[in-house]
Amino acid sequence: MCSIVAENDLVVVFLNGSGTHQGEFHGIPPTMKPMNIRSAELYKIENERITGHWYEMDQHNLWKQTGALISEDVNKELMDARNSIDHAL
């Protein structure tokens, strides 16, 4: 899926890709699960030429899909346990 928005000298392209987690990704073994990747690119145009380019990818969502990030509930439980240990010491 792709959307393009242009105004004055700026063009934004929104992309949505998909695939399957088939290989190791930052130490995470393949899960064979489907994955979706969202990104946005901003282009600055001057005199019919691209003079600037910025790119942003939704890495947080990608990490969650690979299992590299734990859920917020589990993270809260871990932080609560750590705080209990810190106070006990």
HUKANOR-V602576 format. One record per residue. N is the residue number from 1. RES is the residue in three letters. PSI is psi in degrees with one decimal (999 if undefined). Layout:
BEGIN
N,RES,PSI / N,RES,PSI
END
This chain:
BEGIN
1,MET,140.4 / 2,CYS,136.4 / 3,SER,143.2 / 4,ILE,130.6 / 5,VAL,130.5 / 6,ALA,138.8 / 7,GLU,129.6 / 8,ASN,-118.5 / 9,ASP,16.8 / 10,LEU,140.7 / 11,VAL,129.8 / 12,VAL,131.9 / 13,VAL,120.8 / 14,PHE,127.4 / 15,LEU,148.3 / 16,ASN,115.8 / 17,GLY,164.1 / 18,SER,158.3 / 19,GLY,-167.6 / 20,THR,134.8 / 21,HIS,87.6 / 22,GLN,-15.1 / 23,GLY,167.8 / 24,GLU,136.8 / 25,PHE,107.1 / 26,HIS,45.7 / 27,GLY,-4.7 / 28,ILE,120.5 / 29,PRO,158.1 / 30,PRO,137.0 / 31,THR,-14.1 / 32,MET,19.1 / 33,LYS,150.5 / 34,PRO,147.2 / 35,MET,147.7 / 36,ASN,139.1 / 37,ILE,127.4 / 38,ARG,142.8 / 39,SER,165.8 / 40,ALA,140.5 / 41,GLU,136.1 / 42,LEU,128.9 / 43,TYR,138.0 / 44,LYS,130.0 / 45,ILE,129.4 / 46,GLU,129.0 / 47,ASN,44.1 / 48,GLU,23.0 / 49,ARG,148.6 / 50,ILE,118.9 / 51,THR,-7.3 / 52,GLY,148.9 / 53,HIS,130.9 / 54,TRP,145.4 / 55,TYR,137.0 / 56,GLU,130.4 / 57,MET,144.3 / 58,ASP,76.8 / 59,GLN,-33.1 / 60,HIS,-47.3 / 61,ASN,-38.5 / 62,LEU,-44.9 / 63,TRP,-38.5 / 64,LYS,-40.1 / 65,GLN,-31.2 / 66,THR,-12.7 / 67,GLY,5.5 / 68,ALA,-24.8 / 69,LEU,136.0 / 70,ILE,164.2 / 71,SER,159.0 / 72,GLU,-35.6 / 73,ASP,-45.8 / 74,VAL,-41.3 / 75,ASN,-41.1 / 76,LYS,-42.1 / 77,GLU,-42.3 / 78,LEU,-41.8 / 79,MET,-40.5 / 80,ASP,-42.7 / 81,ALA,-41.5 / 82,ARG,-42.0 / 83,ASN,-37.6 / 84,SER,-41.9 / 85,ILE,-43.3 / 86,ASP,-40.7 / 87,HIS,-31.0 / 88,ALA,-28.2 / 89,LEU,999
END
